[in-house]
């Protein structure tokens, strides 16, 4: 399975080079349409590569967004708009919902 994934990734990297050249003349919608024609495994690898590129491209921006989200949630709790739920209650509810 690992060899197959490596081989698939190698093929996809070659295709990605061609796809990039093709993408220069395609709209985003057309590019997505072409990507959807790939086999599921290739789409998964492509999606993984795209997500990785986002994670590496803007780590500071992502960190700032998470920090802003944390501050927003903290402020909601402090203002009383949101009532925190103890972790034990959350775990018990999840276990009840999934039948464990």
N, C-alpha and C positions, 0 to 999 in steps of 0.2 A: 504494500500500500504506500509506504514512504517513497519507494523508488518511482511508483506511478505518479505520486504528487510532485516529485522533483522533476520528472520528465514533463509533466503537464505544465509546471511552472516555467520550465525552459522554453517550451513551445509558446506559452502565453507571452513570455518576455519578447520573443521574436515577433509574435503577432502584435504586441503592444507597440513596438517600434513602427510597424506598418500602420497600426491603428492611429498612432499619433499623427503621422503624415496625413492619413485620410481625414482625421479629425480637424485638421486645419481648415478643410473645406466643408466640414459638416457642422450643422447646428448641434446644440446640446441634445435636442430631441432626436435628431437623426443618429447621433452617436449612441444614445441610450437604446434606440431601436436596433442598431447593429449589435450592440453588446448583448441584447436579449436573444439574439440568434445563436450565441455560443452555447455549448453544452453546459448543463448545470455545474459540473465540476470546474469548468473554466470560468464561469461567472463568479463562483465562490472565490476562486483565487484572485480574480480581478477585483472583486469587492474588497477582499482583504488587503490587496496592494493599495487601493484607493484610500481605505481607512488608515492604513499605516502612514501614507503620505500626509494625511491630515494631522495625525498625531505628531509627526516629526516636523511638519512645516510651521506650526504655530503653538509650540508648547506654552509660551508666555501668555498668549491670548486665551488658550484653554484654561490655564491656571487662573487668569483674571476672571473668566466667566464663572468658574467654580467658586472662587472667593466671593464674588458678588452674590451668587446663589446662597452661599452659607450665611452671609450678612443678612440677606433678605429673610431667610428662614429664622435666623436669630431674632430679628426685629419683630417678626410676626408672633413669636412666642413671648417676647418681652412685652409687647403691646396687649397681649391677651386675645388677639384675633385667632390664634391657633393654640389649642390645648395639647401639650405633649402627652404622648401615650407611653407608659413605661414599657421597656423592652420585653419584660416577661409577659405582659398582656399581648403584645404583638406576636410573639412566638407562639403563645397559646392559641391565638386566633388563627394563625397560619396552619398550625397543626390540626386544628379543628376543621378547617376548610379543605385540607388535603387528606384528611382521614387518618392521621397518624397519632 
